Amino acid sequence: MSHIKYFQGIPLSVLDLAPITEGSNATQSFKNSVQLAQLTEKLGFNRYWLAEHHNMPGIASSATSVLIGHIAGATKRIRVGAGGIMLPNHATLVIAEQFGTLESLYPGRIDLGLGRAPGSDQATAYALRRTLQRGAEEFPLQVEELEAYFAGSSAARVRAIPGEGLNIPIWLLGSSGFSARLAAQKGLPFSFASHFSPDYTLPALQIYRENFQPSETLGKPYAMLGVNIIAADTDEKAQWLSTSQQQQFLSLARNEPTPLKPPIENMEEIWSPIEKAHIEKNLDSRSTIVGSPETIRRKLEAFIEETKADEVIINSQIFDQKDRLHSYEIVAGMMV
């Protein structure tokens, strides 16, 4: 597809956490997402993924399938998908029907990324499922059920309509080795959450690549890695913008999630040394890239060289929408 552009020979994509900023609401978040999706499509990004989270005051994408349809309807070519649907939260048939509907509305543009975490706390998981007996350990069985619904069989007592017979790419998502091994065994593409689990990136990729078994879906391993990028015209401006994401991680570490807060001058005034160490470990400079265009280019090249990523998906938790759009424009300026 000629509209896709590349950085160092690989496509770049967008991970939108649909942030609700302090003083704003979900309505504005969705308007911002449409604006970002339309811009990044124009700039040549490959995919636009949204993630399922629940009970989070700063994330608006809880009804992920609904929002995917909204974004796909506001764009023309860019692939739109889930990064991801937390499958243990759902009846597998419902997800097959939802994504069958999306693929029927927007043929050839829908991706289904699957995760096994709840995307929430235990109380919220119970509210979603009405039971905690079905857990992440059943994830491989659920993936098989989903594949069977899409494959379809006229002899099956329960069929996904729409859904069966449609070619909807299934990705497995992970932040550890479990999904890496399962994706390898099933011959599926794999997306790793390097943007918040940097230490496990290389071990998970090794598991995936060494154990990969070719399938009808995929002949060789294909790994897309998440990175945080906060780009601005200067390193100083980018570092200032990045304090919004640092505050978000701090609120999660304190189990007090909040809307996305505006940047501040000095994080040292609000976090303890232990909190700082914990958050800086999660936001490791290898996969959280903050700076001017020159800094972004150098560090993104190093990340791709180290990981041999087949694709990179970029999350940019930036408070002001104009700054967020400009960050993606800066990255796009490095693509050819």
C-alpha positions, 0 to 999 in steps of 0.5 A, spaced: 500 500 500 503 506 497 501 510 502 505 507 508 511 510 509 517 507 513 523 508 518 529 504 517 525 500 512 519 498 517 512 501 518 510 505 524 504 505 527 500 509 532 497 506 539 492 511 542 490 510 549 484 515 548 487 520 554 482 524 558 486 530 560 485 533 566 479 538 566 476 535 560 472 529 558 471 523 554 467 526 548 473 531 547 478 525 548 474 521 542 474 528 538 482 528 539 482 521 537 479 522 530 483 528 529 490 524 530 487 518 526 486 522 520 493 526 521 497 520 522 493 516 516 495 522 512 502 522 514 503 515 512 503 511 519 500 503 518 495 502 523 491 505 529 490 501 535 486 502 541 487 499 547 481 496 552 482 499 559 477 499 565 475 503 571 481 508 569 479 516 569 484 517 564 483 512 559 476 513 555 477 507 550 473 502 555 468 500 549 474 498 544 470 495 539 465 501 539 471 506 538 474 502 533 468 503 529 468 510 530 475 511 528 475 507 522 469 511 519 473 517 520 478 515 516 479 511 509 485 507 508 489 506 515 488 499 518 484 500 525 484 495 531 485 493 538 491 493 541 488 489 545 482 486 547 482 483 553 479 476 551 478 473 558 473 479 560 469 477 554 465 471 551 469 469 545 462 469 541 461 476 542 468 478 540 467 474 534 461 478 532 463 485 534 470 484 529 466 480 524 461 486 524 467 491 524 470 487 518 464 487 514 463 495 515 471 496 513 473 490 509 481 489 509 482 494 515 481 491 521 486 488 526 484 484 532 490 484 537 488 479 544 491 480 551 490 476 557 490 481 562 484 484 565 486 491 563 483 493 570 483 491 577 480 485 580 474 488 583 473 491 575 474 484 572 469 481 577 464 487 575 466 485 567 465 477 568 461 476 574 466 471 576 473 470 577 473 463 575 475 464 568 482 467 568 488 468 564 490 460 564 484 459 559 487 464 554 489 459 549 483 455 549 479 462 548 484 464 542 482 457 539 475 458 540 475 465 536 479 462 530 474 457 530 468 462 529 472 466 524 473 459 520 466 457 520 463 451 519 455 450 517 455 444 522 457 448 528 451 449 533 453 456 534 456 460 528 459 468 528 454 471 524 457 476 521 464 473 523 465 466 519 469 466 513 472 473 514 480 474 514 481 478 520 488 478 522 489 476 530 495 478 533 497 476 540 499 481 545 504 480 551 508 484 556 512 477 558 514 470 555 507 467 555 504 470 549 510 470 546 510 462 546 503 462 544 504 466 538 510 462 536 506 455 537 500 458 533 504 462 527 501 468 529 504 475 529 506 478 536 506 485 539 510 486 545 509 492 550 516 494 550 513 501 552 511 499 559 515 492 560 522 494 557 526 489 561 522 483 558 523 485 551 529 481 548 527 475 552 520 475 549 522 476 542 527 470 543 522 466 545 518 468 539 523 467 534 526 461 536 520 457 537 516 460 531 512 455 527 510 457 520 502 457 519 497 459 514 497 466 517 504 467 517 510 464 514 516 467 519 516 471 525 513 478 525 514 482 531 511 489 533 514 493 539 511 498 543 515 505 544 513 511 548 515 517 543 514 524 546 517 529 540 518 536 540 522 542 537 527 541 543 530 536 548 528 541 553 520 542 551 520 534 550 522 533 557 517 538 560 512 534 556 514 528 558 512 529 565 505 528 564 506 521 562 511 520 569 505 523 573 500 518 570 505 512 572 506 515 579 498 515 580 498 508 577 503 506 582 500 509 588 493 506 586 490 513 585 489 513 577 487 520 575 486 524 568 492 525 564 495 531 568 498 537 565 506 538 565 510 540 571 517 544 572 519 539 577 517 531 578 522 531 584 517 535 588 512 530 587 515 523 587 519 519 592 526 516 590 523 509 591 517 512 586 522 515 581 526 509 581 520 504 580 517 509 574 524 510 571 525 502 570 518 502 567 519 508 562 526 506 560 530 510 556 531 505 550 523 504 549 521 511 552 524 516 547 523 523 549 527 529 545 528 533 539 528 530 532 535 529 532 534 525 539 528 521 537 532 519 530 538 516 534 534 513 539 529 510 535 534 507 530 538 504 536 531 501 539 530 498 532 537 495 531 537 492 538 530 489 537 530 487 530 523 489 530 519 488 524 514 494 526 514 499 531 507 502 534 508 509 538 504 511 544 505 519 545 501 521 552 502 528 551 497 533 555 496 538 549 493 536 543 497 540 539 503 538 542 501 531 541 499 532 533 506 535 533 510 529 536 507 525 530 509 530 525 516 530 527 516 522 527 513 522 520 518 527 518 523 521 519 519 517 514 520 515 507 
